[in-house]
Amino acid sequence: MSFQAEKNIVRAYYSALESAEIAEIPRVTETFCAPNLLWRGFHPFNEITTARAVAEQFWQPLRSSFTRLQRRMDIFMAGQNTLSAGGVWVVSMGHLMGLFDQPWLGIRPTGKLAMLRYCAFHRVDGGRITETAMYFDIPHLMVQAGQNPFPPQTAAHLVQPGPLTHDGLMFDPQPADAGEKTLTAIQAMILDLGQWQLGLPLEEELARSWDDNMLWWGPEGIGATYTIARYARQHSGPFRASFTDRSKTAHICRLAEGHYGGFFGWPNFTARPTGGFMGMPATGSAGEFRVIDIYRRGTDKLAENWIFIDLLHFWKTQGVDILARTTGIETP
């Protein structure tokens, strides 16, 4: 399957969103999306149902805050969901870029160029988008606006680039065997990850699935890191030391095309913080991790990984409203 029809629908939707006047956005979402669209977004948006509500609650406020908003994609792919939910899904990842001219979610505008990291999974059925998981790094935007909500992170803050190989925009069909190899590599990594019980030293475990020069593009609050050794030191090791009782992995969609693949869950897993995490004390209460992972496969192993974690939601489950603490505006 080439998935070209589904890709063309999503590309047309993006084009219409970008060119529409703000008042016309509900018409765009109702044209390309099913009326009972299920849209999953990061806190404070969470789940939104109906295409019009997505336009009114997310797209119109965002467009009102960011002048001349444009989508700058780094990865675009599609595939058959390999999990029981099935369906054809189209995935895009990159930044939404514009001039940050009006407040958004209580974040102070800068009047300058700003970028909102995003990744979106769209399920396409019968010529319309029926489900969307759109995850976006709000704390990353807050740092650009000078409102850093977290203590110093273990890895690096960056406006994150696309793939090293510059081949992530798969508008045309890709060889089926390449996607199968990528999916096999992702699934092997997931099996190794399990519940942190493989029994190997961390760097040896990671080397089973990852290229030694791996790039891990993590969310704001954790940061980006490079090479297995630094990833183990700057994220994976500290994260495992901070949590116990990690649940099994639960995904809604998992797919691959060409050298790229990814998945999302709602949530992906739960874990209980028993050590300090992100400079904040442990609560001992299990929290949810809503995550999108996008991967680039090198030859056989995984070479790059872009991560979207709803840290605002996780901390909300721990009794800390990060947005309210930083902006003074309470969130549900």
C-alpha positions in Angstrom: 0.0 0.0 0.0 1.3 3.5 -0.9 -1.1 5.5 1.4 -1.0 8.3 -1.1 -4.7 9.1 -0.9 -4.4 9.5 2.9 -1.2 11.6 2.6 -2.9 13.9 0.1 -5.9 14.5 2.4 -3.6 15.5 5.3 -1.4 17.7 3.1 -4.5 19.5 1.7 -5.8 20.0 5.3 -2.5 21.6 6.4 -2.5 23.8 3.3 -6.1 24.9 4.0 -5.4 25.6 7.7 -2.4 27.8 6.8 -4.2 29.8 4.2 -7.5 30.3 5.9 -8.4 33.5 7.7 -8.9 32.9 11.5 -12.7 33.1 11.2 -12.7 30.5 8.4 -10.8 27.8 10.5 -14.0 26.0 11.7 -15.1 25.5 8.1 -11.7 24.0 7.3 -11.7 21.5 10.2 -15.3 20.5 9.4 -14.4 20.0 5.7 -11.4 17.7 6.3 -12.3 16.1 9.7 -15.2 13.9 10.7 -17.9 15.8 12.7 -17.2 13.5 15.8 -13.4 13.9 15.5 -11.5 12.7 18.5 -8.5 15.0 19.1 -5.9 14.3 21.8 -3.6 17.1 22.8 -1.3 17.9 25.6 -2.4 19.6 28.8 -4.4 21.9 29.2 -6.2 20.8 26.0 -6.5 17.0 26.7 -9.3 15.4 24.7 -11.5 17.5 22.4 -14.4 16.0 20.4 -15.9 17.5 17.3 -14.1 19.2 14.5 -15.5 22.6 15.3 -14.5 22.4 18.9 -10.9 21.7 17.9 -11.0 24.8 15.7 -12.4 27.0 18.4 -10.4 25.8 21.3 -7.0 25.2 19.7 -6.5 26.5 16.2 -8.2 29.9 16.4 -6.5 30.9 19.7 -3.1 29.7 18.5 -3.5 31.6 15.2 -4.6 34.7 17.0 -1.4 34.6 19.1 1.1 33.8 16.4 1.1 36.1 13.5 1.7 34.5 10.1 1.9 31.0 11.6 3.5 28.5 9.2 4.1 24.8 9.5 7.8 23.7 9.0 7.7 19.9 8.6 10.8 17.7 9.1 9.1 14.3 8.9 6.0 13.2 7.0 5.0 9.6 6.7 2.1 7.2 6.7 1.4 3.6 7.4 -1.0 0.9 8.6 -1.3 0.8 12.3 0.2 -2.5 13.4 -1.8 -2.6 16.6 -5.3 -3.9 17.2 -6.9 -0.5 16.7 -5.8 -0.7 13.0 -6.4 2.0 10.5 -4.2 4.1 8.2 -2.5 6.9 10.0 -0.5 9.9 8.6 2.2 11.4 10.8 4.0 14.8 10.6 6.6 16.3 12.8 8.3 19.7 13.0 7.6 23.1 14.3 4.7 25.6 14.0 6.5 28.9 13.6 5.3 32.5 13.8 5.6 35.9 15.4 4.5 35.5 19.0 2.4 38.7 19.2 -0.4 37.9 21.7 -0.5 35.8 24.9 -1.2 32.1 24.6 -2.1 30.0 27.6 -0.9 32.9 29.8 2.6 32.7 28.2 3.9 36.3 27.6 4.3 37.2 23.9 7.7 38.3 22.8 6.9 40.0 19.5 9.7 37.8 18.1 10.0 34.6 16.1 9.0 31.6 18.1 8.6 27.9 17.4 6.2 25.3 18.9 7.6 21.8 18.5 4.8 19.4 17.5 4.1 15.9 16.2 0.7 14.8 14.9 -0.8 11.4 14.1 -4.0 11.5 12.0 -6.2 8.5 11.3 -7.9 8.8 7.9 -11.1 6.9 7.2 -13.4 7.3 4.2 -11.6 10.4 3.0 -11.7 12.3 6.3 -9.6 12.6 9.5 -11.4 10.7 12.3 -8.7 10.8 15.0 -5.8 13.1 15.8 -3.1 12.9 18.5 -1.3 16.2 18.3 1.4 16.6 21.0 3.4 19.9 21.4 6.1 21.1 23.7 4.6 24.0 25.6 7.5 24.3 28.1 9.9 24.6 25.1 7.8 27.7 24.0 7.8 29.0 27.5 11.6 29.0 27.6 11.7 31.0 24.4 9.5 33.5 26.0 11.7 33.8 29.1 9.4 31.9 31.4 11.3 28.7 32.1 9.0 26.6 34.2 11.5 24.0 35.4 14.9 23.8 37.3 18.0 23.3 35.2 17.7 20.2 33.0 20.1 17.3 32.6 20.5 17.7 28.9 20.6 20.5 26.3 17.9 23.1 25.4 17.8 23.4 21.6 15.4 24.4 18.8 15.6 20.9 17.4 16.5 20.2 13.8 15.1 17.5 11.6 16.9 14.3 10.5 20.6 14.3 9.9 19.9 12.6 6.5 17.3 15.2 5.4 15.1 12.5 4.0 12.2 12.6 6.4 9.5 14.2 4.1 8.1 11.0 2.5 5.5 12.5 0.2 6.1 9.7 -2.3 5.7 5.9 -1.7 8.6 4.1 0.1 9.9 0.6 -0.3 7.8 -1.7 1.9 10.9 -3.7 3.1 12.5 -0.5 4.5 9.5 0.2 6.7 9.4 -3.4 7.9 13.1 -3.2 8.9 12.4 0.0 10.8 9.4 -1.5 12.6 11.5 -4.5 13.6 14.1 -2.3 15.1 11.5 -0.3 17.0 9.8 -3.4 18.3 13.1 -4.9 19.4 13.9 -1.7 21.4 10.4 -1.8 23.0 10.9 -5.5 24.1 14.3 -4.6 25.6 12.8 -1.6 27.4 10.0 -3.7 28.9 9.8 -2.8 32.6 13.6 -2.1 33.0 14.2 -5.7 33.9 16.6 -7.0 31.1 19.4 -7.4 33.6 22.2 -5.8 31.6 24.3 -2.7 32.4 22.4 0.2 30.9 24.8 1.1 28.2 25.0 -2.6 27.1 21.2 -2.7 27.0 21.0 0.4 24.9 23.7 -0.8 22.4 21.4 -3.7 21.4 19.0 -1.3 19.8 20.8 2.0 19.3 23.7 3.3 17.2 26.5 4.5 19.4 26.1 8.0 17.9 22.4 8.1 18.7 20.7 11.5 19.0 17.9 11.8 21.5 15.8 14.9 21.0 14.0 15.1 24.3 11.4 17.5 25.6 12.1 20.8 27.4 12.7 20.0 31.1 14.9 17.0 30.1 16.6 18.2 26.9 18.5 16.7 24.0 21.5 14.4 24.3 24.1 12.7 22.0 25.8 9.3 22.1 24.7 6.2 24.1 27.1 7.2 27.0 25.7 10.7 27.3 22.1 9.6 26.9 22.6 7.0 29.7 24.1 9.7 31.9 21.9 12.7 31.0 18.5 11.0 30.8 18.0 7.3 30.8 20.0 6.6 33.9 18.6 9.4 36.0 15.0 8.6 34.8 15.2 5.0 35.8 16.8 6.0 39.2 13.8 8.3 39.8 10.9 5.9 39.2 9.7 2.5 40.2 6.7 0.4 39.3 6.8 1.2 35.6 3.8 -0.3 33.9 3.8 -2.2 30.7 3.8 -0.1 27.5 0.4 0.7 26.0 0.3 2.2 22.5 -2.7 3.3 20.4 -0.8 3.5 17.1 2.6 2.1 16.0 3.7 2.3 12.4 6.8 2.8 10.1 7.5 3.9 6.6 11.0 3.9 5.0 13.7 4.6 7.6 11.2 6.2 10.0 8.6 5.1 12.4 6.9 5.9 15.7 4.1 5.5 18.1 1.9 7.2 20.7 -0.2 6.2 23.7 -2.7 7.8 26.0 -0.9 7.3 28.3 2.0 5.1 27.1 2.8 4.0 30.7 2.6 4.9 34.3 5.4 5.1 36.9 5.8 6.0 40.5 8.4 8.7 41.4 10.4 7.6 44.4 13.5 9.7 43.7 13.8 13.4 42.7 12.9 14.0 39.1 13.5 17.3 37.2 14.8 18.9 40.3 11.5 18.3 42.2 10.8 16.0 45.1 9.2 12.6 44.7 5.5 12.2 45.6 5.3 8.4 45.7 2.1 8.6 43.6 2.0 7.0 40.1 1.8 9.4 37.3 0.9 9.1 33.6 3.3 9.6 30.7 1.6 10.7 27.4 4.3 10.2 24.8 5.0 10.4 21.1 8.2 8.8 19.9 9.5 9.3 16.3 12.6 7.3 15.2 15.0 7.3 12.3 16.7 3.9 11.6 20.3 3.9 10.4 21.4 0.6 8.9 20.1 -1.8 11.4 19.9 0.2 14.6 18.0 3.3 15.7 20.0 6.5 15.1 17.7 9.4 16.0 14.7 9.8 18.3 12.4 12.8 18.7 10.4 12.7 22.0 7.2 14.5 23.0 6.2 14.0 26.7 3.3 15.8 28.3 5.3 16.9 31.3 2.6 19.5 32.2 0.1 16.6 32.5 2.5 14.4 34.5 3.2 17.1 37.0 -0.6 17.9 37.2 -1.0 14.2 38.3 1.5 14.9 41.0 -0.4 17.9 42.3 1.7 20.6 40.6 0.1 22.9 38.0 3.2 24.1 36.2 1.2 26.5 33.9 -0.5 28.1 36.9 2.7 28.4 38.9 4.5 30.1 36.0 1.8 32.2 34.4 -0.7 32.7 37.3 -3.6 31.2 35.2 -5.2 28.1 36.7 -5.8 25.2 34.3 -8.4 22.4 34.6 
